[in-house]
Amino acid sequence: MAQQTAPKAGLADLTADDAVIAAAIGEGHLPSLMAAAAQIAGNIDLIDAFKAPLYDFFGDGQGGYDDATRARICAEILSILRGYRDRGCIMGPALSAEALHRLMSFVAGAEIPDRYIPYLEEEMEFSGHDERMPDFSQVPAQTKENFRVLIIGAGMSGLLAAIRLSQAGVPFIIVERNNDVGGTWLVNSYPGCRVDNPNHMYCYSFAPNHDWPQHYSTQPVLEAYFRQVSEKYGIREQVRFGTTVEECVYDEQQKLWRVRVHGADGATQTLAVNAVITATGQLREPKLPDIKGVGSFKGPAFHSARWDHSVDLTGKRVAVIGTGASAFQFVPEIAPRVGKLKVFQRTPPWLGPTPNYHDDVAQGQKFLLKHVPFYAQWYRFWIFWMLTDGILPMVKRDPAWTSRTDSVSAENDMLRELLTQYMLAQVADRQDLAAAVIPNYPMGGKRSVRDNGVWLSTLKRDNVELITDPIAEIVPQGLITRSGRHVEVDVLIYGTGFQASEFLAPMRVKGRGGVDLHKMWDGDPRAYLGITVPGFPNFFMMYGPNTNIVVNGSIIFFSECEMRYIASCIATVLERGSAALEVKKQVHDAFNEKIDRGNLEMAWGAPQVSSWYKNAKGRVTQNWPFLLVDYWQATRRVDPDDYQFESLMGEAAE
């Protein structure tokens, strides 16, 4: 049997003494360590010796082992790691595919269906090869050099697009309206801003970070990560900062996109490119509430996405409109220093128990990630699987369910009850808050938030008041509620979300025949796989319509799938000697019919639920309603039969 080689990327040799290793084991994720140790040993005797982990909804994720069993497992892992160290960090024999699959099911705590195996193997990258790297091996170098792509946006998706095109050898221009990279992690600088996906998964698969300071990192840490990645891959120096795109127009004669941009120097320029990739995000343009008197307040007033750091909140009377994801993060941060805080709530969020939401990553955990072969992959796998598709059935509608309007199925109702009891326990000493903080809509209907008790404890502070009386009007001195109460404040903060359904706005896009994309959409944006639109050749979107996720996965995973598909589209165009490709209308329409049916089957598509997931017409324009593995499979490579191709001479070919 062949001896395996330890992955070297970001991995240091294990040379520490037994005491250091044992202490680190005590701070690691036990099931992931068991799998890594089995792989290092070259056999799966370790997992055969112990029962598979069990994960309780409110548990710590360590598998439910009692103290005695845990001690035995830790001793076995220490023995294996000691042997690995003493052999000079030599690995045991390579495991068979069957053994690796057994390890996957062991760490997951459940049998993993066969259809997931290839997608999980790719995610784990045991081979050390980046399976999502674009393949342009069949494209002549000169052909690539003559093809130029414009990338709009230098946030997470835009940087990813630039990295992949750079790896493929395809020239590109990348423009960014801000003055640095990072996108949402640059502009959202409000106090307490942080990611709500575990960071060991919320990072590029090809650029892991073993030094995340916390499990859910703050905005400055994430901004620094994307800047570092952009510099490592030589992208940041190529970005045209302070540049906005005014209009993209398809030139049918020349088979080019002509894009008018407004540069940082104030000059306007028209760029001619073969393809356009938009990476402008869904949650980009702040939304102010539809309330009488918006703009009339005389004191400082700002949206959380445009936080005014020049305003000192110390001792001030502050009003916050909204209790969504942003307010959930900044309200606890500002509450201790303001004088009085009035939080105006329209609908409360569901709180998902996340005890480590603000916790530092233990030093022992960092040690294991850096020194134990395959541990980083297994730990990422565990997080990925736990957040992949397991909860999706619990937010799916049962057409026969009529018992309650705040749940959509028996499973969803069980989840509702668990979360309700979790939240009520936190306000047991404040019965006046109990009715106000429990949502009256199904779990999954709106965006839920991660909770470690900080939110409700903040609402219980003496200087904080939760107001559910709707706002009737904003006036120069403050707010007036529907019941007639006048609330005078010194500062007004809008935590009222974004114009999520207005994809690509305010940029204008005109395709074949001068068709305006926004007029064609008419407030109801659609795209094939969220990426391509009929009538707009070589125009690709990242994080486009119906590619948002609610309860499963990471948006970075989606972006990596999207960019692999876009790269496959471009490679196919060049391999065929074509000028462009354009999705067939019947393919696009059939896909969107399927999406609509799928979203109607989910909690967020329920008729009694209103949220930013739905547009003004009531259609869900944001969310992917299916399994992550389905999107991964659909975007692995382009199917030429889905497209018509345009030759360099101008003829369209099926």
Summary of the structure (lengths in Angstrom):
residues: 654
radius of gyration: 26.0
end to end distance: 49.0
largest distance: 79.4
contacts: 2132
relative contact order: 0.12
helix: 35%
strand: 17%
